[in-house]
Amino acid sequence: MSDEGRGQWGSRISFVLAAAGSAVGLGNLWKFPYITGMNGGGAFVLIYLVCILLVGLPIMIGEVLLGRMSRSSVVGTFSKLSDGPTPWSGIGWIGVAAGVVILSYYSVVAGWSLHYVWLAISGGLAEQTPEALGQLFGETYADPAINLRYHTLFMIFTALIVVGGIQKGVERAARVMMPLLLVMLAAMLAYATTLDGFGRAFDFVFGFHTDALTGAGVLEALGHSFFTLSLGMGAMLTYGSYLSRQDDVVAASLATTFLDTLVALMACLVLFPITFSAGMEPAGGPGLVFVNMPIAFSGLPGGQVWAVLFFLLLFFAALTSAISLLEVAAAYFIDERGWSRKKAVAVTATTIFALGIPSALSGGDSPIFGAEIHWIGERNWFDSFDYLASNWMLPLGGLGIAAFAAWRLGDRARHVAFAEGSRLGAIPAIYLAWLQLLRYLVPVAIVLVMLNAIGVLKKLGLGE
Ligand code: TRP
């Protein structure tokens, strides 16, 4: 298929917006603030920033580079760059599978944001007591009808955007939603600075508090730097495959990483002042967004408007991430099997939707998939999928991508491709730093995350 037939970004900024759209998601607005809260702020944030810079950014550049070089889906990339069939393609298969697995449960959480937009609009969140809001979230979490309805709706939205193609679907959605998201977040930040709790929140996030930081916290920061940047399954690789040769891989990766980090920090500076001002604790856990935020809003002037804005923001962030997850699987069928985009999206989205049904039922008392039914260890279906993807598939994929980019490709090919179109990439020291980080530091870091996942570090008295 010609490159034009595959699709290509309409402009340079489109890639950055779409890639940032993929990176900025529930990971930034929901998970990062709550793990920061649980790990005591300050020092955890610093470690996270170091992980982003030394591990996340090099892999990001590697993924985008591989995509731009191969101009293929994540499965085709490895054989194309190896000039024939190769076992490395297994990495691509893991990537497609990870995308399918992640989206199946990501859509359920994203569905809650949609439900909360509706609740906020219809007044269901206003003037509620903390107990009532806690109960509301508990009911949302457990109710099969709500979960199935919004999982369905969310998958339909996602499929409708991806079926539009790169320029008319993915790119257009990102160009509308990402600036809106940044503006909404900036407005909320401006408001948060006026609250009494802002000073305390600022100190909590940027002050150097080492007391609550543990070895497990360091590994959590490392693992999260992967998830938040959408690395390890070829999402960035696939988006990179729609770049042209003139595009600057290094600068685009830097911009994407910067935006993702900016949003994560802004989210903390919005959530914590509100949390502190409402007299609540930062270590609220996973309920921070769905329980604490509405509690805080309902006590504030104009709170209902803020609540609608906030959950819309969450919904937009989740949607631009979901389309990247679906695009990875769809691109495989389009590139490798020659399917039309329509057919590829219909088949992949339906499969993912079906696979997500057990996750949608995981909070309730469904006899097959309910909260009491254990799949992997003590985990219900939803948690098992999250565990599989975050602890196994993404680290394995990231390891493979790093190894392929830094060891397998010929030195010359790498050097030429790296610098092509990139002023920064042409600086030898930058290229060398990238190569050495990918060759040595990144594999060690990933292996640590995986050892932690199987509990080896715990036995040694180090990890979680
Ligand atoms: N990065 C997104 C978030 O922070 C989630 C996500 C989208 C993702 N695409 C991905 C995670 C690919 C891993 C791999 O919410």
Boltz pocket constraint, residues with backbone or C-beta under 6 A from the ligand:
constraints:
  - pocket:
      binder: B
      contacts: [[A, 22], [A, 23], [A, 24], [A, 25], [A, 26], [A, 27], [A, 28], [A, 102], [A, 226], [A, 227], [A, 228], [A, 229], [A, 230], [A, 231], [A, 232], [A, 233], [A, 235], [A, 321], [A, 322], [A, 324], [A, 325], [A, 394]]
      max_distance: 6.0
